[in-house]
């Protein structure tokens, strides 16, 4: 599978040889008439979409028909499946171009309300017609159904996809679904249904340190020096953050020749990197960003009870808010504490705090940690920053 099959991108798909080999193997089974389902899960920016782009390029080279769509409209019923099955080749399919099922379904979707309670018969008919389209598609030969960003998809599409798992893999089809971990019941039901049906599950993990450096060197066209390598280490192996970091330091003119390569000079790039870190969490609810910003005061890792004392929130409410940060991959659990997955994001959140508010948070952190029995030097460090 080609790692550069996505036209128009400067960055290569590095550090993903194992994932590409696995997808190639599954794709080859479909060309022989079998069916398979793959779930790709990972944090924002980790490269789920890049993997499926490479997969689609390989599928087309093998003559496998590719049907794809991306979740983006959670309010319109069946928007995901309609984009995949009814709006191909750049526009809506004609009412008779692909048979009576498409014609009826296209007309029906204009009259399906957002909630199934409003018109259950129409929803039931839409599900029946979509199921028929999916089940019959393989009659013409092997195909791939690629559904990206399921965490942003509409609930009726997710419910129907979960229902399809009851009959097992789609005939003559490779079904690939990508998602972020998200606290959505419909998404959890879909993953559970396809897991029981034998789908292959792949967690798209962060890149290794060497892969991050390789990606950065490709972007700048030269070896990178120790200062930039140190900044790359704060990305937590997230490819999108690596790309954004490199673009940010290039844009502010912070890269200069050093020792046969390029490295950071000056300090003007610090504010730019803070903005990169904050942009990584801009899609989170403001209340979640607010709590994570307060957590940044406690350092790279923190005990949830200490954060609850700092914020003044009940412990249960604090956990309910933080679970969105966990699902988004901003923090992850390590024993009895939470750890920021990317120090770049933590420092960005910290840098975004208003100075007076930040000093007040350090003063409250000193009190909360003293009450919790933290070492005196930790308490003293917060008091120093509270001045």
N, C-alpha and C positions, 0 to 999 in steps of 0.2 A: 504494500500500500504506500503510495507516495505521500511523503510528509509535506509536500509543497503543492498539493492539489488545489488549494484555495487561491484562485487568481485575485490579484489586487491587494495582497497582504505582503508587507515587508518581512515580517517575522516568520521564521520557520517553525515547524512543529518539532521541538527538540525534547529529548528525554522521555519519549513516549513509545519507544520501540516495542516494549512488552504489550502495551494496550493495543497498538496497531496490529501486532501479530495475532492477538486474540480475536480481534474483529475480522481480520483476514480469514482466520480459520472458520469462524462462524459463517462468513459470507460464502465460503467455498461449499459448505454443506447445503446452502440454499440453492446454489446453481445446479445441484444434483436432484432437486425436487423436494428436499426436506424443508421443515419450517423451524424457526428459532426466534427467541425473544431475548433481548438484552436490555438491562436497566443500567444507565450510567448516571451516577450520583456524585455531586461534588460541590464545593463552595463556589461563590461567584468568582469568575475570572480564572478558574483553575484549568479550563481548556476543554470542557465537555463539548461545546459547539465546534471547536476546531477538530476534535476527533471525528465527529459525525460528518463534517465537511470532507475530510480525507476518505471516510468510508463511502460517501456518495460518489466521489470521484472514481474510486476503485470499482464500485458497482456498475457505473456507466461504462467503464472500460470492458467489463465482462458481459455487457449487454443486459444487465439487470435493470428493469424499470424502477425508477426511484420516485416515490411519492412522499412529499415532505411538507411540514408546517411547523410554525413556532407559536407557542402559547403567548398571547399578548392582550387578549380581550376577555377578561373573566366575567364580564357582565352580559355578553351576548350568547344565548344558548347555542351549543354545537359549533361555535366559531372555529375551534381548533380543527375539528373533523371536516367542516365545510371548506376551510382553507386547503386542507390536504386533498380532499376527494372531489370537490366541486369547482375549485378555482385554480385550475392548472393552466400552464402555458401562458401565464400573465393575465388571465381574465376569466370571468365566469364561463362555464361551459354552456353552450347553447341548449335550449330546452329539449331538443330532440337529437343533439349531436351524440349522446352516449346512452340513449335508450330511455324507456319510460320511467325507470327507477330514478334516474337523475332528474328528469323533468318534474316528477311528482315531488321529490325531495326539495328541489330548488324552490318550487312554489310554496311548499309547506313551511319552510323555514321563515318565510316572511310573516307567517301567522302564528308562530310558536312564541308564547310569552316567556318571560324570564324564569318564572317558577312553575314547576310541574303541576301544582295545585290548581293553577288557572285553567289549564286545558290538558288534563292527563291523557286524553285520547290522542291529541296531536303529538305530545311527547312520546307516547308509546309507538305511534306510527313512524315518527322520525327515527327512533331507535331501531325499529324493524328494518327500515329502508337503509340506514347506514350499515347495519349488520350485513344486509344482503350485498351491498357494494363491496365491503371488505372481504366477505367470504368468497365472492365470485371473482375478485380481481385476479387471483392466482390461476384462473382457468386459461389465461393467455400466456402463462409462463412465469418464471420466478420474478419476484419483485421485492422491493424494500420499502417499508413504511417507517419513515423517520419523523418522530415527533419530539421537538426540542422545547426545553423550558416548560415542562408540564406544571411546574409550580405556579405559572402565570395563566394557566388554561382555565376555561369555564368549567363549572361543576358538572353540567350534563355530559360534556365530552369525557371527563374523567370517570364519571359513573358508568358510561357505556363501555369505555375501555376496560374497566374493572370487570364488567359483566362478560365481556368477550373472553376473559381468562378462564371462565368456567368450561369452555370447550377446548382449552389447550391452545397450542401455538397455531397461528394462522397458516393455512396450507400454502406451500410454495413461497413463503414469505419470510424475510428477515425483518422483524419489528424491533426498532431501536427507540427507546424512550429515555430522554435525559431530564434531570431535575436537580434542583437544590433541595437539601433538607429543609422542610418548611412545616410549621404547625398547622396543616390543613387536613381535616378528617378525610376529605375525598381523596387526597393524594395518598394518605396512609392506607386507605382501603384499596386503592389501585395497586400499590407496591405489594401489599400483603397478598392480594389475589394472584398477581403474576408470580410472586415468589412461590406460592403453593402450586402454581401450574408449571414450575420448573424453569423459570426464566433465569438466565445468567445475570448475576449482579456484579458490577464493577464499581468500586469507589475510585474516582479519579483523584489521586493523591497529589500533594504539592510536588514540585520539581526538586531534584537534588541540588545541592550547592553547585556542583560542577555544571549541571544543565542550566542553571540560572546564569552562570558566568558565560557559558557558550551562547546563550540567547543574547545577552548584552553585547558580547563581542561581535555577533553578527549584525546587530543594530548599529553599532558605532564603526564597524569596519576595521577594528584594530584590537589588540590586547587591552585589557582594562587593568588599571593599577589598584593598589591596596585600599585606597580610600573609597573608591567606587565599589569594590568588592565588599567592603564593610557595610555600605549602604544596601547593597543587594541582599545581604544576609538578613536585613530587617523586613524583607518582603515575605518571609515565611514560605518561600518556594512558589508563590503565586505568579504565574506567567504574566497576567495582565498587569499586576503591580510592577513587575520587572520592566515591562515595556513602558509603562507610565513613568517610572522613575527615570529611565534613560531619556525619554522624550522631554521630561521636565528639565533635567540638567543640561540637555543640549539646547533647549529653548532659551535658557537664561545665560548661556555662554560660559558654563562652569567647567567644561571639559577642555583640557589643554594637554599637549604632548608631554609625556613624562616617562623616561626610561624605556623607550621603544614602543610605548603604547599611549593610552589616554587615561587621565585621572582627574579627579576633582580638585579645583583650586578655589580659594576664597571661602566665603560663607554665605553668599547670596542665595545659594540653592536650598538652604535650610527651610525657608518659608515656603518655597515651591514644593518641597517634599511633604511638609505638613498638609498642604492643600491636596496633594495626591492621596495621602492617608485618609483624610476626611471624605474625599470623593468616593472612596471604596465603600463607605457605609451610608451614602446619601439616600439610598432607596429604603432604608429602614425607617420605621415610624419615629417621629421626633422624640416621643417619650423614651423609646429604646436608646436612641442616640444620646439623649440627656443622661440616662443612667450610666451608659458606657463611658461617657465623658467624665462623670464623677468617679467611676471605677479607675480611670486612667491615673488619677491622683495617687492611688494606692500602689502603683507600680505595674510590672509586667504580669504579676499574678496576685490574686487576692482571695480571701475567704469571704464567702457570700454573707455570713453574719456580720463581718466588719463593714461590708458595703451597705448593708441594711442600716446599721447604726450611723454610718456616714450620711446616708441619704434621708434618714428619718422614715423610711418605708417599713411597713411590717415585713418580716422575713418572707412570708408566702407571696406577697405582692412583688417583692424584689425578684424572687425566683421566676414568677410568671413573666415579668418583663425580660429577664435575662435569657429565658428559653428562646426568644426570637434572635438574640445575639448568638446563642449556641447553634440554632438552626442555620443561620447565615454564615457560620464559620468564622465569626469575629473572635469568639472565645471558645475554648474547649476545656473539658473537665480533666483534671489531674488530681485524683484522690479527693480530698475534701476542699479543694480550691479550684478556681477558674483561672485560666491563663490566656492572655491575649495571643492569638495565633500569629499575628503580624505585628512586630514592634513598630513598624512604620505607621500602622493604623493607630496604635496606642499613642504614639508621640504626636500624631496629627490631631487626635481628639484632645490631648492635653494642651497642645499649642493653641487650639481653638477656644479655650476657656478664657473668659474675660479676666484680666489680671487680679482685680479685686476679689472676684468670685473664687478664683483659684487659690488665693491666699486664705480666704475664709474656709475653703474645703480642706486645706492642709491643717488649719487649726482644729477643725472638727475631726479630721483623721487622727491627729495626735491624741485627742481626748478618747476617741473610740478605741484606738489601739492600746492606749494605756489601760483602759478598762478591761480589755481582752487579755491583758498580760503580755503584750509585746515587749521585746527588749528595749531598754532605755535609749540606746543609740538610734533605734528606728523612730521612736517618739521624738527624740531631739531633732532628727533630720526633718521631720514634718514641721516642727515648731520653727526651725530656721527658715523654711520656705514660706511660713505664714507671715514673716515680717514684711 
